[in-house]
Amino acid sequence: MSELSDKSQVKLDIKTLVGLGVGIISIAGVWFTLTAAISQLQLDVVRMHDAVELNEEFRVKWPRGEMGALPDDAKQDLKIEYLQKEVEELKRVVKELEIENAKK
């Protein structure tokens, strides 16, 4: 059995050294590619989580009117308010007519 010492020699041909270098570079490339992919996926998860939180906030606050209103909503509200006044006026007129008809 041969013993290893600081004077031991290792003989490798150039082909083996190049193969080792290529192998190490390949492994490093795979490592960095996987690391980058994992980082990108983690970032995507954080963005999706933020989007879900914003959607949840919108879903709860929008119907309550806590996030403002669209211009079309304002127009619609004005129309509804106008129609409510008209209905109240018509109810008043109908009531007056009922009272007049009851007196006759």
JOHUJO-V8612 format. One record per helix or strand. SS is the DSSP state (@ for helix, = for strand). FROM is the first residue (numbers start at 0). TO is the last residue. If there is no record, write none. Layout:
BEGIN
ss=[SS SS]
from=[FROM FROM]
to=[TO TO]
END
This chain:
BEGIN
ss=[@ @]
from=[13 70]
to=[63 102]
END
